[in-house]
Amino acid sequence: MLDTATVPGNRNADNIDPRLQAFDHIAFLNKTLQLQEVKAAVVFSFGFGQKGTQAIVVHPKFLFATLDEEAYHGYRTKTLQRRRAAAADFRRRLVEGRLFVPKDTAPYAATEEALTNPDFRLAKV
């Protein structure tokens, strides 16, 4: 989105509340919008169970413009190292047939299993 200045629309945005449509600086796109440049954006996602999130994204050229040359080169060096390590790991997993490894155990200890038990609740006060 930031590199191509393309803002994807939400094809399901067909019933926006008319009270929200009154705001001039909020866009409810149901089609893709091509711009000249996107400097920054705020993205909201309202998930299931009333859980939502918000992300603020800034185009890297504006972000990096705030760094001095030494800090930028330090960041760039670390980024290239991480990218090389990730690419090597990806190639190794691809060759070994292990891109996806299903888990056969829970990511928590058996002693913590009570946390997922709906019958395990704190006492009401």
PERAKA-V936914 format. One record per helix or strand of 2 or more residues. SS is the DSSP state (helix for helix, strand for strand). FROM is the first residue (numbers start at 0). TO is the last residue. Records with the same first field share a line. If there is no record, write none. Layout:
SS = FROM-TO + FROM-TO
This chain:
strand = 5-6 + 32-33 + 39-45 + 51-57
helix = 17-20 + 47-49 + 59-63 + 68-95 + 109-115
